Amino acid sequence: MIWHLFRKKVKSIVDESFGESMIKYLTILAVFITVTTMVMSCHSSKAENDTKNISYWTAPSLELSKFESKVVEEWNLSHPDSRIDWKTIPAGTTSEEVLLTAIATRTGPDICSNIFGGFAAQMADAKVLVALDTMPGFWDVMEKRKMTNIIRNNWFYNGHVYVVPVYVNPEMIWYNKKMLDKLEVTKLPRTYSEFFTLLDQVCTTQKVYGLTVDISSKWYKRWFDYLTLYAAAAAGDPYINVKEKEALFDNQAGTAVTEFFFNVFEKGYAPRFDIQDGFQKEMFLASIKGAGDITRTKRMYPDLEYVIAPLVVPDYYPVNAPVYTLAESKGMVLFNTSRKKGESWDFMKWYFSGGHDSLWLELTNFLPAREDLIDNPIFIEYFNDNPDIKLYAEALDFSVPLVLTPQTVEIQTILNRELWQPIIFGLKSPAIASRDANQTIQRILKSGP
Amino acid sequence: MKKSKTFKIQERRIYRFVGCGLVAPYIIYTIIFWVYPFIWGLIISFKKWNIISPEKEFIGISNFLKVIHDPLFWISFKNTLFFMIVYVPMVIICSLVVALLLRRIKYLQAFFASGYLMSYVSAGVAYSIVFNLLFSGDGLINIWLSNLGITIPWFSSPKIAMASIAIIVVWKYLGYYSLIFLAGLQSIPTSLYESAEIDGVSNWTQFWRITVPLLNPAFMIILIFAVMLSFNIFTEPYMITGGGPLDSTQTFVMQIYHQTFTALHAGYGSSFAIVVAIISFSFVFVIRKMVERDISY
């Protein structure tokens, strides 16, 4: 009845405006356009990657681009038949979102760099990635770059390797040297208690904050604070048991880290608002930072003096045990949609042959993902010139990567909601926050992606 | 006689052809950018799909049930209502005041009016970054306020973060809404004010008895725009607070975006969008029923 009235009303308006047969023309036009649009959107998938060259996307970073342009130029000169079309991942909020859109619209590249493990797992589940360990000569290349153990221990997902790590970025603690010197501190803290004692001394005498902590609820920010200290407190054990689909945030390590951050805010060692570059502006004693921060800090704050030390651990942590850390890592993937898988894999093999890593270090200051950084003579000169970065390279033996799960975003979003934000504002006790986060994450792990 | 009838038929055909040609661009645009995505969104809201995979599993109304039971849906709803309560009165009062001031300007009125429009044409991401720097803990505004012994946690306090976002959005739309009010004010016949003057009616009474009732169409348009915007707000909270602190600036569109493009739950994101659209249209419908009046003197 309503539909009939509506139709009658529309018809009368159209008739009044243009004539009786107008509705017929418009209907035909509308159907034609809808069908054409749908057919074209389906058909366009056939045109994907129908170009002559291999398409290769990398991180939109100035330092990385300097390296990539040189390497691609070298490849193109020596391989004129399988040239690389290189570009940085187009501008967007995150590389992942841009890449997703490109994949969905079938305008993505053959090879892409700057992929973190969790995103690779998501794409592997969607069957858009090539299992690289099935490509000819995979293990030879891994051996050549001295990364066989790295791959075997950390980069298998559903029985295959979908992403090869290019670089690693472990986290350590930076202390302001001037502030330490004022208090004549000679021994840096190892445990939470020692750390809080130092913070107490510095904060009361020098009127600065203790530790920079990002209060934002962006999911990826938890890599650089909570999950980093978790890796240290758990002696490198993962925060998720992927096989058993089990969350491990309310164990001894998880609760200790939650309590640590609860106390940082409760005792006023960190403000409940953001301060841009607070450590570099000498408003904080300490900050958790990666090797990647060194270059920027040197460029922007050349006068800043700091000391780099291992992360702090809970008081229960064994005295002589090594201190672990979390190392964010980005890698390279090959897409299933590529029509030049063979040639693309040839490029990847050449890229990872190990011959470019000293140039990589020199131009980017990011640590290549390999096991022989300290021992290999090709890096000695670089590390002699860059002792700060050498400290990070030495920490690689006790660095663990992020857990390889396609539910990374969901897990860290829940971590923010159930644990991080309530802890910052003192709304939950550390035990309850750890328990809530664990239960909710456990539930989504069981329900699957 | 017959010839003239044939000519008339031909003339009508030409008119129809021209009519078709004139509306065709809009119809093509609507179909490609509105109808097609809407139908597509409706279809995938009944499916489990992660955007990149070709597999789309039909799951009935599960996504819609999940939306209703999602605590973030209700948090976003509460935040939207809070935003609306702060934003709608603030933007209406401020833009009406600006419009009344603009009406009094005799020279360069267009210059000032277009000056207010600058904020409307500014890029959302750009001004969000600027406001973030201005209002941050160690930003310019707090540095200035610290001279008075005050520091306001504009974006870091869960109690006022959404209100701070509302202030920024008011700044953006002030000029645009003022122009709508200005057009409404200019359409009120001056004879009404003149006769009121003769009758000795005060300015205040003139404002409430003549200006406000006759501005009803402008009020209506702005109210609807402002309410719709409250449901669509995204750039400012996304860029400045990311939905925090404590989810106090989470909005519907942020959730739709997060679910679809970050968590890769495109089906769920679509059903979320459909539920939000229904709520937003219901609000507009109720507001129109309550506020819209046909007033003439």
Interface residues (C-beta under 8 A of the other chain):
Chain A: S17 F18 G19 S21 M22 Y25 L26 L29 A30 I33 T34 T37 M38 T94 E96 E97 L100 T101 I103 A104 Q122 M123 D125 A126 K127 V128 I215 S216 S217 K218 W219 P271 R272 F273 D274 I275 Q276 G278 M283 V409 E410 T413 N416 R417 Q421 P422 I424 F425 L427 P449
Chain B: R12 Y15 R16 G19 C20 V23 A24 I27 I28 I31 I32 V35 Y36 N50 I51 I52 S53 L133 S136 G137 D138 P153 F155 S156 S157 P158 T241 G242 G243 G244 P245 L246 D247 H258 F261 T262 A263 L264
